[in-house]
Amino acid sequence: MKSPTELAEAFRAQGLKVTPQRQLLFALLEDNTSHPTADGLYARASAQMPGISLRTVYTTLTDLVDMGELQAVAPRSASIVFHGTCATCAATD
């Protein structure tokens, strides 16, 4: 996964706004190997930024998937998890 700074630059290059909420999500995703769900990220983010919305989390994750920075994985019996695109993550699949 790219650093929060690199993700912010990638968002700007796509014409997307880089808000404090998105910057927080970028930071939470950095070096995260737990394959988080949107709800899990929302819980962590809202603990640090109570005003963040679940919609912002989903929109940001969808944008990252569209940009090729994350993969959305839908296990049969669980919530969609988001998998970073990194060499070490690919080796564990």
C-alpha atoms as one frame of an Amber mdcrd trajectory, in Angstrom:
protein
   0.000   0.000   0.000   1.243   3.468  -0.805   1.936   5.971   1.929  -0.759
   8.460   2.925   1.169  11.177   1.071   1.323   9.089  -2.105  -2.392   8.273
  -1.866  -3.211  11.959  -1.423  -1.170  12.766  -4.535  -2.921   9.981  -6.475
  -6.334  11.324  -5.408  -5.415  14.838  -6.489  -4.144  13.497  -9.834  -7.603
  11.938 -10.338  -9.273  15.259  -9.500 -10.543  13.934  -6.159 -10.578  16.015
  -2.989  -8.205  15.120  -0.187 -10.155  15.811   2.985  -9.054  15.306   6.591
 -11.378  12.283   6.693  -9.678  10.706   3.686  -6.248  11.477   5.097  -7.232
   9.648   8.280  -8.382   6.641   6.254  -5.133   6.651   4.266  -3.211   6.599
   7.563  -5.331   3.750   8.947  -4.746   1.704   5.804  -0.982   2.230   5.758
   0.812  -1.031   6.564  -2.503  -2.618   7.596  -2.285  -6.359   6.979  -5.557
  -7.297   8.681  -7.731  -7.010   5.535 -10.211  -4.628   7.159 -13.887  -4.257
   6.403 -15.451  -0.860   5.787 -17.296  -1.187   9.104 -14.049  -1.974  10.931
 -12.298   1.017   9.388 -15.296   3.175  10.208 -15.135   2.120  13.866 -11.420
   2.941  14.069 -11.815   6.207  12.168 -14.839   7.407  14.152 -12.951   6.804
  17.404 -10.399   9.366  16.194 -12.765  11.605  14.217 -16.332  11.335  15.542
 -17.851  13.290  12.636 -16.697  10.893   9.909 -19.497   9.124   8.058 -19.723
   5.516   6.968 -20.525   6.805   3.486 -17.158   8.618   3.396 -15.406   5.381
   4.317 -17.196   3.430   1.570 -16.639   6.178  -1.013 -12.939   6.412  -0.209
 -12.492   2.634  -0.317 -14.374   2.442  -3.625 -12.179   5.186  -5.065  -9.069
   3.292  -3.929 -10.377   0.105  -5.569 -11.118   2.000  -8.785  -7.571   3.397
  -8.724  -6.070  -0.080  -8.256  -4.748   0.662  -4.762  -7.042  -1.862  -3.019
  -8.813  -5.044  -3.960 -12.316  -5.720  -2.657 -12.643  -9.359  -1.650 -16.074
 -10.817  -0.899 -15.858 -14.045   1.106 -18.989 -16.184   0.880 -20.120 -15.740
   4.451 -18.651 -12.416   5.546 -18.473  -8.719   4.821 -16.374  -7.458   1.948
 -12.772  -6.999   3.051 -10.262  -4.659   1.463  -6.875  -5.990   0.543  -3.932
  -3.666  -0.064  -1.867  -4.082  -3.186   1.574  -4.919  -1.866   4.155  -7.625
  -2.390   3.905  -8.994   1.146   0.095  -9.152   1.043   0.119 -11.097  -2.225
   2.516 -13.635  -0.733   0.036 -14.499   2.051  -2.946 -15.241  -0.214
